[in-house]
Each structure stands twice: as C-alpha cells, then as structure tokens.
Amino acid sequence: MSNKWNSDLTPEQNYILKEEGTEPPGSSHLNQEKREGDYHCAGCGVKLFSSTMKYESGSGWPSFWSPFSAEAITEHKDESYGMVRTEVKCSNCNAHLGHVFEDGPEPTGLRYCINGAALNGKK
C-alpha cells in the first residue's frame, strides 16, 4: 500500500478520502458524465473504474457494476450509522471511495456507489 497522497486534494476530497466522509447525493458532476474513459483514485491516481462499467443508478452518486480489476479495491465491513454495509477503499492508498450494494445490474448484480470527489477522470 502506498503512503503517497496527491498533494492537491481539496478539503472535500480530504474529508471523503481520509475521514471516510460522504458527499451530498446529486452533487457530483460525474453523475452526468457520459464520455468514455477511466476513473482514477483522487488520492493516489490508481485506475479504479471504467466508463464501460458505469451506469445511472438513480442513487445520486456515480455508480459502477464492477471495478476495473479486483485488485484495484478492497472491501471492508462498515457498521457506522446503525447500518451494516460494505465499504470500498482504494487498495493502493486505502482511501475511502464509497460502498458496494447487491442491487446493481447484470452481469454482476452489484452497485459500486462511489463518491465523485474520490475519483479523477482520466480521458
């Protein structure tokens, strides 16, 4: 795991990535992003998701049915706020990205609900 963080993080990115915060639903410009390309961790730059796996879930956050690779992320049990969820983190820098739920589309049936501020699009 890398300890090298992007030094140009905004206060919102620091809150989300390092303090496991969440951006308000519908606030990310990536919700409407339709261009082809890849999405990288805002914390360290590792490739996490592809536009070919992105879909409109209606949740208010950018959603993907799969990460770019299984090695790109790690999953952890999250029991905060009186709920049991699966947290998703960048496997390289341990940045908080969002959560994964089992209500997504085929072929995986998964919905990776990711904070837009946790991602940088690299077109």
Residue frames relative to the residue before (quaternion, step in Angstrom):
aa qw qx qy qz dx dy dz
M 1.0000 0.0000 0.0000 0.0000 0.00 0.00 0.00
S 0.3870 -0.7366 0.5165 0.2025 3.57 -0.96 0.93
N 0.2725 -0.7426 0.5854 0.1777 3.56 -1.11 0.68
K 0.5234 0.6406 -0.4050 0.3894 3.58 1.29 0.04
W 0.0991 -0.8019 0.5892 0.0059 3.54 -0.55 1.25
N 0.5734 -0.5484 0.4860 0.3663 3.51 -1.26 0.56
S 0.3466 -0.7717 0.4987 0.1887 3.61 -0.71 1.03
D 0.6639 0.5127 -0.2976 0.4559 3.61 1.27 -0.19
L 0.3025 0.7705 -0.5132 0.2269 3.60 1.10 0.52
T 0.4338 -0.6690 0.5384 0.2727 3.55 -1.11 0.75
P 0.6595 -0.4764 0.3685 0.4498 3.62 -1.20 0.20
E 0.6351 0.5229 -0.3338 0.4602 3.63 1.01 -0.75
Q 0.6550 0.5020 -0.3137 0.4696 3.61 0.95 -0.83
N 0.6289 0.5228 -0.3363 0.4670 3.60 0.97 -0.79
Y 0.6502 0.5245 -0.3086 0.4549 3.58 0.94 -0.91
I 0.7114 0.4522 -0.2601 0.4709 3.59 0.87 -0.95
L 0.7407 0.4475 -0.2387 0.4406 3.57 0.69 -1.09
K 0.7978 0.3355 -0.1547 0.4764 3.57 0.81 -1.00
E 0.7653 0.3344 -0.1805 0.5196 3.60 1.10 -0.69
E 0.4426 -0.7295 0.4156 0.3151 3.58 1.35 0.23
G 0.2655 0.7786 -0.5128 0.2454 3.54 0.99 0.92
T 0.2966 -0.7243 0.5916 0.1933 3.53 -1.38 0.00
E 0.3848 -0.7019 0.5474 0.2441 3.56 -0.99 0.83
P 0.6082 -0.5544 0.4006 0.4028 3.62 -1.14 0.46
P 0.5474 -0.6125 0.4412 0.3613 3.62 -0.99 0.72
G 0.8135 0.2613 -0.2154 0.4729 3.55 -1.08 0.81
S 0.5662 0.6473 -0.3675 0.3540 3.60 1.24 -0.04
S 0.6443 0.5521 -0.3281 0.4152 3.62 1.14 -0.43
H 0.4658 -0.6643 0.5128 0.2808 3.55 -0.99 0.87
L 0.5890 0.5948 -0.3684 0.4044 3.61 1.17 -0.41
N 0.4804 0.6584 -0.4448 0.3714 3.60 1.21 -0.24
Q 0.7609 0.3651 -0.1859 0.5032 3.59 0.98 -0.87
E 0.4543 0.7136 -0.4399 0.3014 3.61 1.26 -0.13
K 0.0611 -0.8241 0.5630 -0.0152 3.57 -0.71 1.11
R 0.5082 0.6695 -0.4221 0.3396 3.61 1.22 -0.25
E 0.5309 -0.6119 0.4812 0.3349 3.55 -1.21 0.54
G 0.4165 0.6918 -0.5264 0.2663 3.53 -1.11 0.71
D 0.5188 -0.6301 0.4942 0.2993 3.49 -1.37 -0.12
Y 0.2918 -0.7294 0.5962 0.1654 3.52 -1.27 0.55
H 0.1453 -0.8120 0.5650 0.0170 3.53 -0.75 1.16
C 0.6087 -0.5459 0.4320 0.3805 3.55 -1.22 0.50
A 0.4160 -0.7075 0.5152 0.2468 3.59 -0.83 0.98
G 0.6241 0.5713 -0.3270 0.4210 3.58 1.21 -0.47
C 0.8481 0.0742 0.0114 0.5244 3.57 0.86 -0.94
G 0.5484 -0.6650 0.3755 0.3406 3.61 1.22 -0.17
V 0.4547 0.6884 -0.4556 0.3344 3.61 1.24 0.00
K 0.4917 -0.6537 0.4945 0.2939 3.58 -1.04 0.82
L 0.1185 -0.8331 0.5402 0.0110 3.57 -0.71 1.17
F 0.8158 0.0400 0.0452 0.5752 3.59 0.89 -0.98
S 0.2753 -0.7344 0.5970 0.1687 3.54 -1.32 0.38
S 0.5848 -0.5867 0.4301 0.3588 3.57 -1.15 0.61
T 0.5955 0.5790 -0.3677 0.4183 3.61 1.15 -0.47
M 0.7125 0.4076 -0.2337 0.5212 3.58 1.29 -0.33
K 0.5256 0.6308 -0.3980 0.4092 3.59 1.32 0.08
Y 0.0571 0.7868 -0.6134 0.0376 3.56 -1.11 0.68
E 0.5078 -0.6256 0.4943 0.3261 3.56 -1.27 0.34
S 0.1527 -0.8250 0.5420 0.0484 3.56 -0.40 1.26
G 0.4185 -0.7012 0.4721 0.3320 3.57 1.19 -0.48
S 0.4931 0.6935 -0.4055 0.3339 3.59 1.28 0.08
G 0.5209 -0.6305 0.4221 0.3910 3.59 1.17 -0.51
W 0.7135 0.3358 -0.2333 0.5689 3.58 1.31 -0.01
P 0.5933 -0.5392 0.4337 0.4112 3.60 -1.14 0.49
S 0.0881 -0.8204 0.5649 -0.0025 3.58 -0.83 1.02
F 0.0980 -0.7747 0.6247 0.0078 3.51 -1.12 0.84
W 0.4005 -0.7201 0.5046 0.2578 3.60 -1.07 0.63
S 0.7899 0.0564 -0.0494 0.6087 3.59 1.31 -0.10
P 0.4570 -0.6256 0.5307 0.3438 3.60 -1.16 0.45
F 0.6861 -0.4568 0.3540 0.4419 3.58 -1.28 0.20
S 0.7709 -0.0993 0.0722 0.6250 3.57 1.04 -0.83
A 0.6171 -0.5578 0.4035 0.3810 3.57 -1.17 0.51
E 0.6535 0.5302 -0.3042 0.4465 3.58 1.13 -0.63
A 0.5703 0.6384 -0.3697 0.3615 3.61 1.19 -0.43
I 0.8016 0.2139 -0.0877 0.5513 3.58 1.11 -0.68
T 0.2087 -0.7105 0.6435 0.1940 3.50 -1.39 0.18
E 0.2557 -0.7592 0.5816 0.1414 3.56 -1.18 0.57
H 0.0547 -0.8046 0.5904 -0.0314 3.55 -1.01 0.94
K 0.5082 -0.6243 0.4940 0.3286 3.57 -1.09 0.67
D 0.0833 -0.7887 0.6091 -0.0020 3.56 -0.89 1.04
E 0.0565 -0.8208 0.5683 -0.0121 3.57 -0.54 1.20
S 0.3447 0.7565 -0.4890 0.2643 3.58 1.18 0.50
Y 0.8343 0.2337 -0.1837 0.4644 3.55 -1.32 0.44
G 0.6396 -0.5723 0.3198 0.4015 3.59 1.09 0.67
M 0.6190 0.5078 -0.3442 0.4904 3.60 1.22 0.41
V 0.2641 -0.7024 0.6228 0.2214 3.54 -1.31 0.27
R 0.0998 0.7892 -0.5900 0.1382 3.54 -0.56 1.25
T 0.4035 -0.6660 0.5563 0.2903 3.53 -1.34 0.07
E 0.2639 -0.7729 0.5657 0.1139 3.53 -0.55 1.26
V 0.2257 -0.7486 0.6109 0.1248 3.55 -1.16 0.72
K 0.0266 -0.7913 0.6104 -0.0213 3.56 -0.92 1.02
C 0.5525 -0.5619 0.4926 0.3691 3.54 -1.29 0.43
S 0.4101 -0.7343 0.4824 0.2446 3.59 -0.74 0.99
N 0.6410 0.5408 -0.3293 0.4339 3.60 1.17 -0.40
C 0.8378 0.1519 -0.0532 0.5216 3.61 0.79 -0.98
N 0.4505 -0.7245 0.4124 0.3194 3.58 1.34 0.04
A 0.3277 0.7536 -0.5023 0.2689 3.59 1.18 0.51
H 0.4644 -0.6457 0.5321 0.2902 3.57 -1.09 0.79
L 0.1605 -0.8032 0.5704 0.0613 3.57 -0.85 1.03
G 0.6958 -0.3677 0.3029 0.5375 3.58 0.93 -0.91
H 0.5368 -0.5965 0.4786 0.3563 3.56 -1.08 -0.82
V 0.2732 -0.7269 0.6004 0.1907 3.55 -1.30 0.35
F 0.1118 -0.7924 0.5995 0.0130 3.53 -1.00 0.97
E 0.4579 -0.7009 0.4866 0.2496 3.57 -1.19 0.55
D 0.5496 0.5988 -0.4092 0.4146 3.59 0.94 0.86
G 0.4200 0.7259 -0.4428 0.3171 3.58 1.16 0.62
P 0.6662 -0.5159 0.3682 0.3931 3.56 -1.33 0.01
E 0.6012 -0.4965 0.4595 0.4253 3.53 -1.33 0.11
P 0.5581 -0.0433 -0.8147 -0.1513 1.63 -2.30 0.84
T 0.6762 0.5236 -0.3072 0.4174 3.64 1.17 -0.24
G 0.3347 -0.7402 0.5106 0.2815 3.58 1.08 -0.67
L 0.5983 0.5748 -0.3440 0.4396 3.57 1.31 0.19
R 0.1534 -0.7483 0.6368 0.1047 3.54 -1.27 0.56
Y 0.1547 -0.7575 0.6316 0.0581 3.52 -0.48 1.27
C 0.1269 -0.8033 0.5819 -0.0015 3.54 -0.27 1.37
I 0.0024 -0.8642 0.4947 -0.0920 3.55 -0.04 1.37
N 0.4790 -0.6423 0.5157 0.3035 3.56 -1.01 0.80
G 0.4712 -0.6947 0.4697 0.2734 3.58 -0.76 1.03
A 0.6393 0.5365 -0.3219 0.4471 3.60 1.07 -0.72
A 0.6164 0.5441 -0.3472 0.4510 3.60 1.23 -0.29
L 0.7206 0.4227 -0.2204 0.5035 3.57 1.30 -0.27
N 0.1406 -0.7145 0.6749 0.1195 3.49 -1.32 0.54
G 0.3257 -0.7395 0.5551 0.1972 3.56 -0.82 0.96
K 0.0986 -0.7699 0.6295 0.0358 3.56 -0.88 0.96
K 0.1193 -0.8331 0.5394 0.0283 3.56 -0.08 1.29
